Amino acid sequence: MFEAFHEIAPGRIRELTGLPFEAFAAGQVFHHRPGITVSQGENADEALATLNQAALHYDEHYAGATEFGRPLVVSTLTLQRAVGMGWKTFGRRRAILGFASIRLTHPVVGGDTLYAATRIQATADDPADPDCGIVTGEATLTRADGTEVAVVTYDQAIYRQDCGLFAALDY
């Protein structure tokens, strides 16, 4: 159904990243692999990089006295994983056009392994760019035990199969 490689010349194979707009249809579910284990170190880095000074994210002693018992992963890092883990599927993305909803449904802590899946909700022409179509997806992020931790619904512009950009690259 989907091909990951394209022969561009005899004996020359190009690995493809991302599907063209025409490959997407409402109802499809893409399971993005591999998963990723979030470390407390990258969580602390994200908290400091975004100037998030809430001790709940990087102070083990403080967080231990809360209902969570451990530092929580910063929500921006969780959002990055929910969207970013689909990079191979959506590798022909021109832009993220907007977020309709971001729901953080359970806490994430350092050491959690996360998996993402995106359900395609709709596809439409992009009136602003004839080289692209709009794909609306709902990305669900779960822990390894299956617990849902985030659901993110967003629109993205995906290049079409026959747009000039990819034709020039022998796609």
DSSP file (Angstrom, degrees, kcal/mol; ACC not computed):
  #  RESIDUE AA STRUCTURE BP1 BP2  ACC     N-H-->O    O-->H-N    N-H-->O    O-->H-N    TCO  KAPPA ALPHA  PHI   PSI    X-CA   Y-CA   Z-CA
    1    1 A M              0   0    0      0, 0.0     2,-0.4     0, 0.0     0, 0.0   0.000 360.0 360.0 360.0 -53.0    0.0    0.0    0.0
    2    2 A F        -     0   0    0     17,-0.0     2,-0.4     2,-0.0    17,-0.0  -0.939 360.0-147.6-115.3 137.7    2.7    2.5    1.0
    3    3 A E        -     0   0    0     -2,-0.4     3,-0.0     1,-0.1     0, 0.0  -0.869  11.4-168.7-107.3 137.8    6.3    2.3   -0.3
    4    4 A A  S    S+     0   0    0     -2,-0.4    12,-3.0     1,-0.1     2,-0.3   0.540  72.6  46.7 -97.9  -9.4    9.3    3.4    1.7
    5    5 A F  E     -A   15   0A   0     10,-0.3     2,-0.4     2,-0.0    10,-0.2  -0.963  59.5-164.4-137.1 151.3   11.8    3.3   -1.1
    6    6 A H  E     -A   14   0A   0      8,-2.3     8,-3.0    -2,-0.3     2,-0.7  -0.996  21.8-131.4-137.5 128.4   12.0    4.5   -4.7
    7    7 A E  E     +A   13   0A   0     -2,-0.4     6,-0.2     6,-0.2    -2,-0.0  -0.709  25.3 177.3 -80.4 116.0   14.4    3.5   -7.4
    8    8 A I  E     -     0   0A   0      4,-1.9    -1,-0.2    -2,-0.7     5,-0.2   0.627  69.8  -7.7 -95.4 -15.8   15.7    6.7   -8.9
    9    9 A A  E >  S-A   12   0A   0      3,-1.3     3,-2.9     0, 0.0    -1,-0.3  -0.938 101.8 -60.1-166.6 161.6   18.1    5.1  -11.3
   10   10 A P  T 3  S+     0   0    0      0, 0.0     3,-0.1     0, 0.0    -2,-0.0  -0.314 127.2   2.2 -54.2 121.1   19.4    1.5  -11.9
   11   11 A G  T 3  S+     0   0    0      1,-0.2     2,-0.5    -2,-0.1    -4,-0.0   0.495 109.6 107.8  79.1   4.2   21.0    0.5   -8.6
   12   12 A R  E <   -A    9   0A   0     -3,-2.9    -4,-1.9     2,-0.0    -3,-1.3  -0.961  45.5-177.3-119.5 118.8   20.2    3.7   -6.9
   13   13 A I  E     -A    7   0A   0     -2,-0.5     2,-0.5    -6,-0.2    -6,-0.2  -0.936  10.9-157.2-117.9 133.5   17.5    3.7   -4.2
   14   14 A R  E     -A    6   0A   0     -8,-3.0    -8,-2.3    -2,-0.4     2,-0.4  -0.941  17.2-132.7-110.7 129.2   16.1    6.7   -2.3
   15   15 A E  E     -A    5   0A   0     -2,-0.5     2,-0.3   -10,-0.2   -10,-0.3  -0.648  25.5-137.7 -75.2 131.5   14.5    6.2    1.1
   16   16 A L        -     0   0    0    -12,-3.0     2,-0.5    -2,-0.4     3,-0.1  -0.712  12.4-159.3 -93.3 141.6   11.2    8.1    1.1
   17   17 A T        +     0   0    0     -2,-0.3    72,-0.1     1,-0.1    71,-0.1  -0.981  58.3   1.4-120.0 121.2   10.2   10.1    4.2
   18   18 A G  S    S-     0   0    0     70,-1.4    72,-0.2    -2,-0.5    71,-0.2   0.212  76.2 -95.5  87.5 152.0    6.6   11.0    4.5
   19   19 A L        -     0   0    0     70,-2.3    73,-0.3     1,-0.1   140,-0.1  -0.751  37.2-111.7-100.6 148.7    3.5   10.3    2.5
   20   20 A P    >   -     0   0    0      0, 0.0     3,-2.0     0, 0.0     4,-0.4  -0.371  36.1-101.8 -73.5 161.8    2.1   12.7   -0.1
   21   21 A F  G >  S+     0   0    0    138,-2.2     3,-1.8     1,-0.3   139,-0.2   0.858 119.1  63.1 -49.6 -41.6   -1.3   14.3    0.6
   22   22 A E  G 3  S+     0   0    0      1,-0.3    -1,-0.3   137,-0.1   138,-0.1   0.675  92.6  64.7 -64.1 -17.1   -3.1   11.8   -1.7
   23   23 A A  G <  S+     0   0    0     -3,-2.0     2,-0.3     2,-0.0    -1,-0.3   0.630  87.1  87.6 -80.4 -13.2   -2.2    8.9    0.5
   24   24 A F    <   +     0   0    0     -3,-1.8     2,-0.3    -4,-0.4    99,-0.0  -0.669  49.8 169.7 -94.4 142.6   -4.2   10.2    3.5
   25   25 A A    >   -     0   0    0     -2,-0.3     3,-1.9    97,-0.1    95,-0.3  -0.993  42.8 -90.6-146.6 146.0   -7.9    9.5    4.0
   26   26 A A  T 3  S+     0   0    0     -2,-0.3    95,-0.2     1,-0.2     3,-0.1  -0.283 110.5  30.5 -55.2 136.7  -10.2   10.0    7.0
   27   27 A G  T 3  S+     0   0    0     93,-3.3    -1,-0.2     1,-0.4    94,-0.1   0.105  83.7 129.0  99.8 -20.5  -10.3    7.1    9.3
   28   28 A Q    <   -     0   0    0     -3,-1.9    92,-2.8    92,-0.1     2,-0.4  -0.375  43.4-155.3 -65.3 146.5   -6.7    5.9    8.8
   29   29 A V  E     -B  119   0B   0     90,-0.2     2,-0.6    -3,-0.1    90,-0.2  -0.989   3.8-162.3-126.0 122.6   -4.7    5.3   12.0
   30   30 A F  E     -B  118   0B   0     88,-2.8    88,-2.6    -2,-0.4     2,-0.7  -0.914   6.9-152.6-105.8 121.9   -0.9    5.5   11.8
   31   31 A H  E     -B  117   0B   0     -2,-0.6     2,-0.5    86,-0.2    86,-0.2  -0.855  16.1-146.0 -94.5 116.2    1.1    4.0   14.6
   32   32 A H  E     -B  116   0B   0     84,-2.4    84,-0.9    -2,-0.7    54,-0.1  -0.718  24.5-133.7 -90.7 124.3    4.4    5.9   14.9
   33   33 A R  E     +     0   0B   0     -2,-0.5     2,-0.2    82,-0.1    82,-0.1  -0.947  65.6  41.8-133.0 153.0    7.4    3.8   16.0
   34   34 A P  E    S-     0   0B   0      0, 0.0    82,-0.1     0, 0.0     2,-0.0   0.520  74.2-135.7 -79.9 171.6    9.7    3.5   17.7
   35   35 A G  E     -     0   0B   0     -2,-0.2     2,-0.4    80,-0.1    80,-0.2  -0.201  17.0-133.1 -75.8 179.5    8.6    4.8   21.0
   36   36 A I  E     -B  114   0B   0     78,-2.1    78,-3.3    -2,-0.0     2,-0.6  -0.998   0.6-139.0-141.9 137.1   10.7    7.1   23.1
   37   37 A T  E     -B  113   0B   0     -2,-0.4     2,-0.4    76,-0.3    76,-0.3  -0.850  21.6-140.1 -95.6 124.2   11.7    7.1   26.7
   38   38 A V        -     0   0    0     74,-2.6    73,-4.3    -2,-0.6    74,-0.3  -0.697  16.6-149.7 -85.7 128.4   11.6   10.6   28.3
   39   39 A S     >  -     0   0    0     -2,-0.4     4,-1.6    71,-0.3     5,-0.1  -0.653  21.0-126.1 -97.0 155.8   14.5   11.2   30.7
   40   40 A Q  H  > S+     0   0    0     -2,-0.2     4,-2.6     1,-0.2     5,-0.2   0.818 110.5  60.8 -66.3 -29.4   14.4   13.5   33.7
   41   41 A G  H  > S+     0   0    0      2,-0.2     4,-2.4     1,-0.2    -1,-0.2   0.942 106.0  43.3 -63.3 -48.0   17.4   15.2   32.3
   42   42 A E  H  > S+     0   0    0      1,-0.2     4,-2.3     2,-0.2    -1,-0.2   0.830 112.6  55.2 -68.9 -28.7   15.7   16.3   29.0
   43   43 A N  H  X S+     0   0    0     -4,-1.6     4,-2.5     2,-0.2    -2,-0.2   0.937 108.9  46.0 -65.3 -46.5   12.7   17.3   31.1
   44   44 A A  H  X S+     0   0    0     -4,-2.6     4,-2.5     1,-0.2     5,-0.2   0.909 112.0  52.3 -62.8 -41.3   14.8   19.6   33.3
   45   45 A D  H  X S+     0   0    0     -4,-2.4     4,-2.9     1,-0.2    -1,-0.2   0.923 110.8  47.2 -59.6 -44.4   16.5   21.0   30.2
   46   46 A E  H  X S+     0   0    0     -4,-2.3     4,-2.0     2,-0.2     6,-0.3   0.905 110.8  51.9 -65.1 -41.4   13.1   21.8   28.6
   47   47 A A  H  <>S+     0   0    0     -4,-2.5     5,-2.7     1,-0.2    -1,-0.2   0.928 115.6  40.8 -60.4 -44.8   11.8   23.4   31.8
   48   48 A L  H ><5S+     0   0    0     -4,-2.5     3,-1.2     3,-0.2    -2,-0.2   0.891 112.9  53.9 -72.1 -38.8   14.9   25.6   32.0
   49   49 A A  H 3<5S+     0   0    0     -4,-2.9    -1,-0.2     1,-0.3    -2,-0.2   0.820 113.5  42.8 -65.6 -30.8   14.9   26.4   28.2
   50   50 A T  T 3<5S-     0   0    0     -4,-2.0    -1,-0.3    -5,-0.2    -2,-0.2   0.299 113.9-117.7 -97.1   9.1   11.3   27.5   28.3
   51   51 A L  T < 5 +     0   0    0     -3,-1.2     2,-1.0     1,-0.2    -3,-0.2   0.779  57.9 158.5  58.9  29.5   11.9   29.5   31.5
   52   52 A N      < +     0   0    0     -5,-2.7    -1,-0.2    -6,-0.3    -2,-0.1  -0.749  15.7 179.7 -83.7 105.5    9.4   27.2   33.3
   53   53 A Q        +     0   0    0     -2,-1.0     2,-0.5    -3,-0.1    -1,-0.1   0.266  30.7 132.1 -95.6  12.1   10.4   27.7   36.9
   54   54 A A    >   -     0   0    0      1,-0.2     3,-2.2    -7,-0.1     4,-0.4  -0.520  53.5-145.4 -67.6 118.8    7.8   25.5   38.5
   55   55 A A  G >> S+     0   0    0     -2,-0.5     4,-2.5     1,-0.3     3,-0.9   0.719  90.7  80.0 -58.7 -21.4    9.7   23.3   40.9
   56   56 A L  G 34 S+     0   0    0      1,-0.2    16,-2.0     2,-0.2    -1,-0.3   0.714  92.4  50.8 -58.7 -20.8    7.3   20.5   40.1
   57   57 A H  G <4 S+     0   0    0     -3,-2.2    -1,-0.2    14,-0.3    -2,-0.2   0.700 128.3   9.3 -94.2 -20.7    9.3   19.8   36.9
   58   58 A Y  T <4 S+     0   0    0     -3,-0.9     2,-0.8    -4,-0.4    -2,-0.2   0.464 100.4  88.9-141.7  -2.0   12.9   19.6   38.2
   59   59 A D     X  -     0   0    0     -4,-2.5     4,-3.1     1,-0.2     5,-0.3  -0.848  48.8-171.7-106.3  99.5   13.0   19.5   42.0
   60   60 A E  H  > S+     0   0    0     -2,-0.8     4,-2.0     1,-0.2    -1,-0.2   0.875  85.7  50.4 -57.7 -41.8   12.8   15.8   43.1
   61   61 A H  H  > S+     0   0    0      2,-0.2     4,-0.6     1,-0.2    -1,-0.2   0.942 114.6  42.8 -64.4 -47.8   12.4   16.8   46.8
   62   62 A Y  H >4 S+     0   0    0      1,-0.2     3,-1.5     2,-0.2     4,-0.2   0.951 115.1  48.8 -62.3 -50.1    9.7   19.2   46.2
   63   63 A A  H >< S+     0   0    0     -4,-3.1     3,-1.7    -8,-0.4     6,-0.8   0.813 100.8  66.5 -62.8 -30.2    7.8   17.0   43.7
   64   64 A G  H 3< S+     0   0    0     -4,-2.0    -1,-0.3    -5,-0.3    -2,-0.2   0.751  98.1  53.6 -62.5 -23.4    8.1   14.1   46.1
   65   65 A A  T << S+     0   0    0     -3,-1.5    -1,-0.3    -4,-0.6    -2,-0.2   0.442  97.0  85.6 -90.7  -0.7    5.7   15.9   48.5
   66   66 A T  S X  S-     0   0    0     -3,-1.7     3,-0.6    -4,-0.2    -3,-0.0  -0.394  98.4 -97.4 -93.0 174.9    3.1   16.4   45.8
   67   67 A E  T 3  S+     0   0    0      1,-0.2    -1,-0.1    -2,-0.1    -3,-0.1   0.709 123.7  55.8 -62.4 -19.6    0.3   14.1   44.7
   68   68 A F  T 3  S-     0   0    0     -5,-0.2    -1,-0.2     2,-0.1    -4,-0.1   0.758  89.4-150.4 -88.0 -26.5    2.5   12.9   41.9
   69   69 A G  S <  S+     0   0    0     -6,-0.8    -5,-0.1    -3,-0.6    -2,-0.1   0.319  71.3  52.2  77.6 -10.3    5.5   11.9   44.0
   70   70 A R  S    S-     0   0    0     -7,-0.3    -2,-0.1   -14,-0.0     2,-0.1  -0.959 100.7 -76.8-148.7 161.4    8.0   12.7   41.2
   71   71 A P        -     0   0    0      0, 0.0    39,-0.6     0, 0.0     2,-0.3  -0.404  49.1-130.0 -62.1 137.9    8.8   15.6   38.9
   72   72 A L  B     -F  109   0C   0    -16,-2.0    37,-0.2    37,-0.2     2,-0.2  -0.645  21.1-108.1 -88.3 146.8    6.3   15.9   36.1
   73   73 A V        -     0   0    0     35,-3.7    35,-0.3    -2,-0.3   -15,-0.1  -0.547  43.7-101.8 -71.2 137.3    7.4   16.3   32.4
   74   74 A V    >>  -     0   0    0     -2,-0.2     4,-1.7   -17,-0.1     3,-0.8  -0.332  26.1-125.9 -61.1 138.5    6.9   19.8   31.1
   75   75 A S  H 3> S+     0   0    0      1,-0.3     4,-2.6     2,-0.2     5,-0.2   0.822 108.0  59.6 -60.7 -32.4    3.8   20.0   28.9
   76   76 A T  H 3> S+     0   0    0      1,-0.2     4,-2.2     2,-0.2    -1,-0.3   0.862 105.0  49.8 -65.9 -32.9    5.7   21.5   26.0
   77   77 A L  H <> S+     0   0    0     -3,-0.8     4,-2.0     2,-0.2    -1,-0.2   0.898 110.2  50.2 -69.7 -40.0    7.9   18.4   25.9
   78   78 A T  H  X S+     0   0    0     -4,-1.7     4,-2.2     2,-0.2    -2,-0.2   0.922 111.2  49.1 -62.0 -44.4    4.9   16.1   25.9
   79   79 A L  H  X S+     0   0    0     -4,-2.6     4,-2.1     1,-0.2     5,-0.3   0.909 108.0  54.3 -61.8 -43.0    3.4   18.1   23.0
   80   80 A Q  H  X S+     0   0    0     -4,-2.2     4,-3.1     1,-0.2     5,-0.2   0.908 110.3  46.5 -57.9 -42.0    6.6   17.9   21.1
   81   81 A R  H  X S+     0   0    0     -4,-2.0     4,-1.9     2,-0.2    -1,-0.2   0.905 108.6  55.0 -68.6 -40.5    6.6   14.1   21.4
   82   82 A A  H  < S+     0   0    0     -4,-2.2    -1,-0.2     1,-0.2    -2,-0.2   0.902 122.6  27.4 -59.7 -42.2    2.9   13.8   20.4
   83   83 A V  H >< S+     0   0    0     -4,-2.1     3,-1.3    -5,-0.1    -2,-0.2   0.889 120.3  54.0 -86.2 -43.9    3.5   15.8   17.2
   84   84 A G  H >< S+     0   0    0     -4,-3.1     3,-1.7    -5,-0.3    -3,-0.2   0.762  93.1  68.5 -67.0 -28.4    7.2   14.9   16.5
   85   85 A M  T 3< S+     0   0    0     -4,-1.9     3,-0.4     1,-0.3    -1,-0.3   0.679  93.6  61.8 -68.5 -14.3    6.9   11.2   16.7
   86   86 A G  T <>  +     0   0    0     -3,-1.3     4,-2.7     1,-0.2    -1,-0.3   0.214  68.0 115.3 -91.0  15.6    4.9   11.3   13.4
   87   87 A W  T <4 S+     0   0    0     -3,-1.7    -1,-0.2     1,-0.2     6,-0.2   0.838  73.4  51.2 -59.1 -35.9    7.8   12.8   11.5
   88   88 A K  T >4 S+     0   0    0     -3,-0.4   -70,-1.4     1,-0.2     3,-0.8   0.916 114.6  42.8 -69.5 -39.9    8.2    9.8    9.2
   89   89 A T  T 34 S+     0   0    0     -3,-0.3   -70,-2.3     1,-0.2     3,-0.3   0.908 124.7  35.1 -68.1 -42.9    4.5    9.7    8.3
   90   90 A F  T >< S+     0   0    0     -4,-2.7     3,-1.5   -72,-0.2    -1,-0.2  -0.041  76.6 127.5-104.8  30.5    4.2   13.4    7.8
   91   91 A G  T <   +     0   0    0     -3,-0.8   -73,-0.2     1,-0.3    -1,-0.2   0.619  68.7  60.7 -65.0 -13.5    7.7   14.0    6.4
   92   92 A R  T 3  S+     0   0    0    -73,-0.3    67,-2.8    -3,-0.3     2,-0.3   0.050  76.8 135.7 -99.7  25.8    6.2   15.9    3.4
   93   93 A R  E <   -C  158   0B   0     -3,-1.5    65,-0.3    65,-0.2     3,-0.1  -0.577  37.2-171.6 -75.9 129.9    4.7   18.5    5.7
   94   94 A R  E     -     0   0B   0     63,-3.2     2,-0.3     1,-0.3    -1,-0.2   0.852  68.9 -22.4 -82.2 -41.6    5.1   22.1    4.6
   95   95 A A  E     -C  157   0B   0     62,-1.1    62,-2.8     0, 0.0     2,-0.6  -0.988  54.7-112.1-164.3 153.1    3.7   23.6    7.8
   96   96 A I  E     -C  156   0B   0     -2,-0.3    60,-0.3    60,-0.2     3,-0.1  -0.876  31.8-165.3 -86.8 124.3    1.6   23.0   10.9
   97   97 A L  E     -     0   0B   0     58,-2.2     2,-0.2    -2,-0.6    59,-0.2   0.719  53.1 -45.8 -89.5 -23.3   -1.4   25.3   10.3
   98   98 A G  E     -C  155   0B   0     57,-1.2    57,-2.4     0, 0.0     2,-0.5  -0.837  46.9-104.6 163.8 159.2   -2.9   25.3   13.8
   99   99 A F  E     -C  154   0B   0     -2,-0.2    55,-0.3    55,-0.2     3,-0.1  -0.916  18.5-174.0-107.1 124.4   -3.9   23.3   16.8
  100  100 A A  E    S-     0   0B   0     53,-2.3     2,-0.3    -2,-0.5    54,-0.2   0.820  74.5  -2.8 -83.6 -34.0   -7.6   22.8   17.4
  101  101 A S  E     -C  153   0B   0     52,-1.6    52,-2.7     2,-0.0     2,-0.4  -0.973  50.8-167.1-160.5 143.4   -7.2   21.1   20.8
  102  102 A I  E     -C  152   0B   0     -2,-0.3     2,-0.5    50,-0.2    50,-0.2  -0.972  15.7-179.4-131.9 116.1   -4.5   20.0   23.2
  103  103 A R  E     -C  151   0B   0     48,-2.8    48,-2.5    -2,-0.4     2,-0.8  -0.973  15.6-163.3-121.4 123.1   -5.5   17.8   26.0
  104  104 A L  E     +C  150   0B   0     -2,-0.5    46,-0.3    46,-0.2    45,-0.1  -0.895  17.2 174.2-101.8 104.6   -3.0   16.5   28.6
  105  105 A T        +     0   0    0     44,-0.9    45,-0.2    -2,-0.8    -1,-0.1   0.714  59.1  13.4 -94.3 -22.9   -5.0   13.6   30.1
  106  106 A H  S    S-     0   0    0     43,-1.2    -1,-0.2    41,-0.1     2,-0.0  -0.986  85.8 -94.7-148.2 153.6   -2.5   12.0   32.5
  107  107 A P        -     0   0    0      0, 0.0     2,-0.4     0, 0.0    43,-0.0  -0.313  29.5-148.7 -69.6 153.1    0.9   13.1   33.9
  108  108 A V        -     0   0    0    -35,-0.3   -35,-3.7    41,-0.1     2,-0.3  -0.971  15.5-171.4-118.8 137.1    4.2   12.0   32.3
  109  109 A V  B >   -F   72   0C   0     -2,-0.4     3,-2.2   -37,-0.2   -71,-0.2  -0.876  38.2 -78.9-125.2 159.6    7.3   11.5   34.4
  110  110 A G  T 3  S+     0   0    0    -39,-0.6   -71,-0.3    -2,-0.3     3,-0.1  -0.308 118.2  35.3 -54.3 135.8   10.9   10.9   33.6
  111  111 A G  T 3  S+     0   0    0    -73,-4.3    -1,-0.3     1,-0.4     2,-0.2   0.177  84.0 130.8 100.0 -15.4   11.4    7.2   32.6
  112  112 A D    <   -     0   0    0     -3,-2.2   -74,-2.6   -74,-0.3     2,-0.5  -0.518  51.4-142.0 -70.3 135.5    8.0    6.9   30.9
  113  113 A T  E     -B   37   0B   0    -76,-0.3    31,-1.1    -2,-0.2     2,-0.3  -0.884  21.5-156.9 -97.2 129.1    8.2    5.4   27.4
  114  114 A L  E     -BD  36 143B   0    -78,-3.3   -78,-2.1    -2,-0.5     2,-0.3  -0.825  12.8-169.4-113.4 145.6    5.8    7.0   25.1
  115  115 A Y  E     - D   0 142B   0     27,-2.7    27,-2.9    -2,-0.3     2,-0.4  -0.963  10.1-153.2-128.9 147.6    4.1    5.8   21.9
  116  116 A A  E     +BD  32 141B   0    -84,-0.9   -84,-2.4    -2,-0.3     2,-0.3  -0.924  13.0 178.8-125.1 148.3    2.1    7.9   19.4
  117  117 A A  E     -BD  31 140B   0     23,-1.8    23,-3.4    -2,-0.4     2,-0.5  -0.988  14.0-152.0-141.5 142.0   -0.6    7.1   16.9
  118  118 A T  E     -BD  30 139B   0    -88,-2.6   -88,-2.8    -2,-0.3     2,-0.5  -0.970   1.1-157.1-120.9 126.1   -2.4    9.6   14.6
  119  119 A R  E     -BD  29 138B   0     19,-2.4    19,-2.5    -2,-0.5     2,-0.6  -0.874  21.3-131.2 -96.4 126.0   -6.0    9.2   13.4
  120  120 A I  E     + D   0 137B   0    -92,-2.8   -93,-3.3    -2,-0.5    17,-0.2  -0.680  27.4 178.2 -78.4 121.3   -6.7   11.1   10.2
  121  121 A Q  E     -     0   0B   0     15,-2.9     2,-0.3    -2,-0.6    16,-0.2   0.809  59.5 -14.4 -93.2 -35.4   -9.9   13.0   10.7
  122  122 A A  E     - D   0 136B   0     14,-1.4    14,-2.9   -97,-0.1     2,-0.3  -0.991  48.5-151.3-163.5 158.1  -10.2   14.8    7.4
  123  123 A T  E     + D   0 135B   0     -2,-0.3     2,-0.3    12,-0.2    12,-0.2  -0.976  23.2 163.7-132.6 150.1   -8.4   15.9    4.3
  124  124 A A  E     - D   0 134B   0     10,-2.0    10,-3.7    -2,-0.3     2,-0.1  -0.987  42.0 -87.0-158.2 159.3   -9.1   19.0    2.1
  125  125 A D  E     - D   0 133B   0     -2,-0.3     8,-0.2     8,-0.2     3,-0.1  -0.383  40.1-124.5 -64.9 150.7   -7.6   21.1   -0.6
  126  126 A D    >   -     0   0    0      6,-1.2     3,-1.4     3,-0.4     6,-0.3  -0.873  18.6-164.9 -99.4 105.1   -5.4   23.9    0.7
  127  127 A P  T 3  S+     0   0    0      0, 0.0    -1,-0.1     0, 0.0    -2,-0.0   0.732  88.0  53.4 -63.9 -20.0   -6.8   27.1   -0.8
  128  128 A A  T 3  S+     0   0    0      1,-0.3    -2,-0.0    -3,-0.1    -3,-0.0   0.627 119.2  27.6 -88.4 -14.2   -3.6   29.0    0.0
  129  129 A D    X   -     0   0    0     -3,-1.4     3,-1.9     3,-0.2    -3,-0.4  -0.818  55.9-164.8-153.0 105.1   -1.3   26.5   -1.7
  130  130 A P  T 3  S+     0   0    0      0, 0.0    -1,-0.1     0, 0.0    -4,-0.0   0.674  91.7  65.7 -66.8 -14.5   -2.2   24.3   -4.7
  131  131 A D  T 3  S+     0   0    0     28,-0.1    29,-3.3    32,-0.0     2,-0.3   0.574 105.5  49.9 -78.3  -8.6    1.0   22.2   -4.1
  132  132 A C  E <   - E   0 159B   0     -3,-1.9    -6,-1.2    27,-0.3     2,-0.3  -0.836  62.3-153.6-129.2 162.0   -0.5   21.1   -0.8
  133  133 A G  E     -DE 125 158B   0     25,-2.4    25,-2.9    -2,-0.3     2,-0.5  -0.878  29.7-112.4-123.8 163.6   -3.6   19.6    0.8
  134  134 A I  E     -DE 124 157B   0    -10,-3.7   -10,-2.0    -2,-0.3     2,-0.5  -0.862  26.6-167.7-101.9 128.4   -4.7   20.0    4.4
  135  135 A V  E     -DE 123 156B   0     21,-2.7    21,-1.8    -2,-0.5     2,-0.6  -0.970   6.7-156.6-115.5 123.6   -4.7   16.9    6.7
  136  136 A T  E     +DE 122 155B   0    -14,-2.9   -15,-2.9    -2,-0.5   -14,-1.4  -0.893  22.2 177.9 -98.9 122.9   -6.4   17.1   10.0
  137  137 A G  E     -DE 120 154B   0     17,-2.5    17,-2.4    -2,-0.6     2,-0.6  -0.917  28.6-147.4-127.5 152.5   -5.0   14.6   12.5
  138  138 A E  E     -DE 119 153B   0    -19,-2.5   -19,-2.4    -2,-0.3     2,-0.5  -0.945  20.3-159.5-117.6 107.4   -5.6   13.6   16.1
  139  139 A A  E     -DE 118 152B   0     13,-3.1    13,-2.8    -2,-0.6     2,-0.5  -0.755   3.9-163.9 -90.3 127.4   -2.4   12.4   17.7
  140  140 A T  E     -DE 117 151B   0    -23,-3.4   -23,-1.8    -2,-0.5     2,-0.5  -0.953   2.2-159.0-113.3 128.1   -2.8   10.3   20.8
  141  141 A L  E     +DE 116 150B   0      9,-2.8     8,-3.3    -2,-0.5     9,-1.5  -0.909  15.4 179.0-108.0 129.4    0.2    9.7   23.0
  142  142 A T  E     -DE 115 148B   0    -27,-2.9   -27,-2.7    -2,-0.5     6,-0.2  -0.912  27.4-117.9-128.1 155.0    0.3    6.7   25.4
  143  143 A R  E >   -D  114   0B   0      4,-2.6     3,-2.3    -2,-0.3   -29,-0.2  -0.381  44.7 -96.9 -77.1 168.2    2.6    5.2   28.0
  144  144 A A  T 3  S+     0   0    0    -31,-1.1   -30,-0.1     1,-0.3    -1,-0.1   0.793 126.0  59.3 -58.6 -28.8    4.0    1.7   27.4
  145  145 A D  T 3  S-     0   0    0    -32,-0.2    -1,-0.3     2,-0.1     3,-0.1   0.451 123.2-104.6 -81.5   1.6    1.2    0.4   29.6
  146  146 A G  S <  S+     0   0    0     -3,-2.3     2,-0.3     1,-0.3    -2,-0.1   0.352  70.9 146.7  95.1  -5.5   -1.4    1.9   27.3
  147  147 A T        -     0   0    0      1,-0.1    -4,-2.6    -5,-0.1    -1,-0.3  -0.503  49.5-127.0 -68.2 124.4   -2.4    4.8   29.5
  148  148 A E  E     + E   0 142B   0     -2,-0.3    -6,-0.3    -6,-0.2     3,-0.1  -0.541  33.8 171.0 -69.8 133.0   -3.3    7.8   27.4
  149  149 A V  E     +     0   0B   0     -8,-3.3   -43,-1.2     1,-0.4   -44,-0.9   0.603  60.8   9.5-117.8 -20.6   -1.4   10.9   28.4
  150  150 A A  E     -CE 104 141B   0     -9,-1.5    -9,-2.8   -46,-0.3     2,-0.4  -0.984  47.8-163.9-159.6 148.3   -2.2   13.4   25.6
  151  151 A V  E     -CE 103 140B   0    -48,-2.5   -48,-2.8    -2,-0.3     2,-0.5  -0.983  15.8-176.1-135.2 123.8   -4.5   14.0   22.6
  152  152 A V  E     -CE 102 139B   0    -13,-2.8   -13,-3.1    -2,-0.4     2,-0.5  -0.980   8.1-165.2-126.8 123.7   -3.6   16.7   20.1
  153  153 A T  E     +CE 101 138B   0    -52,-2.7   -53,-2.3    -2,-0.5   -52,-1.6  -0.937  25.4 153.1-110.4 126.9   -5.7   17.7   17.2
  154  154 A Y  E     -CE  99 137B   0    -17,-2.4   -17,-2.5    -2,-0.5     2,-0.4  -0.986  38.4-125.1-152.4 158.5   -4.1   19.8   14.5
  155  155 A D  E     -CE  98 136B   0    -57,-2.4   -58,-2.2    -2,-0.3   -57,-1.2  -0.831  27.4-178.1-103.9 143.2   -4.1   20.8   10.8
  156  156 A Q  E     -CE  96 135B   0    -21,-1.8   -21,-2.7    -2,-0.4     2,-0.6  -0.997  27.7-125.3-141.4 147.1   -1.0   20.5    8.6
  157  157 A A  E     -CE  95 134B   0    -62,-2.8   -63,-3.2    -2,-0.3   -62,-1.1  -0.822  30.2-168.3 -90.9 122.4   -0.3   21.3    5.0
  158  158 A I  E     -CE  93 133B   0    -25,-2.9   -25,-2.4    -2,-0.6   -65,-0.2  -0.939  23.8-113.8-115.5 132.1    1.1   18.2    3.2
  159  159 A Y  E     - E   0 132B   0    -67,-2.8  -138,-2.2    -2,-0.4   -27,-0.3  -0.328  32.1-118.2 -63.4 143.9    2.7   18.4   -0.2
  160  160 A R    >   -     0   0    0    -29,-3.3     3,-1.2  -140,-0.2     6,-0.3  -0.390  23.0-110.8 -76.8 159.1    0.9   16.7   -3.0
  161  161 A Q  T 3  S+     0   0    0      1,-0.2    -1,-0.1    -2,-0.1    10,-0.1   0.884 115.2  41.1 -57.1 -42.9    2.5   13.8   -5.0
  162  162 A D  T 3  S+     0   0    0      4,-0.1    -1,-0.2     5,-0.0     2,-0.0   0.234  81.9 128.8 -98.0  15.1    2.9   15.8   -8.2
  163  163 A C    X>  -     0   0    0     -3,-1.2     4,-1.8   -32,-0.2     3,-0.6  -0.388  69.6-115.4 -69.8 152.4    4.0   19.1   -6.7
  164  164 A G  H 3> S+     0   0    0      1,-0.2     4,-2.0     2,-0.2     5,-0.2   0.785 107.9  66.3 -58.6 -32.2    7.2   20.6   -8.3
  165  165 A L  H 34 S+     0   0    0      1,-0.2     4,-0.5     2,-0.2    -1,-0.2   0.930 110.1  33.6 -58.7 -48.4    9.2   20.3   -5.1
  166  166 A F  H <4>S+     0   0    0     -3,-0.6     5,-2.5    -6,-0.3     3,-0.4   0.788 112.1  61.0 -83.2 -27.0    9.2   16.5   -5.0
  167  167 A A  H ><5S+     0   0    0     -4,-1.8     3,-1.5     1,-0.2    -1,-0.2   0.891 102.7  53.9 -62.9 -37.2    9.3   16.0   -8.8
  168  168 A A  T 3<5S+     0   0    0     -4,-2.0    -1,-0.2     1,-0.3    -2,-0.2   0.737 106.0  53.2 -68.2 -21.6   12.6   17.8   -8.8
  169  169 A L  T 3 5S-     0   0    0     -4,-0.5    -1,-0.3    -3,-0.4    -2,-0.2   0.234 119.0-109.7 -96.8  13.0   13.9   15.4   -6.2
  170  170 A D  T < 5       0   0    0     -3,-1.5    -3,-0.2     1,-0.1    -2,-0.1   0.800 360.0 360.0  63.8  31.2   13.0   12.3   -8.3
  171  171 A Y      <       0   0    0     -5,-2.5    -4,-0.2   -10,-0.1    -1,-0.1   0.466 360.0 360.0 -81.0 360.0   10.2   11.3   -6.0
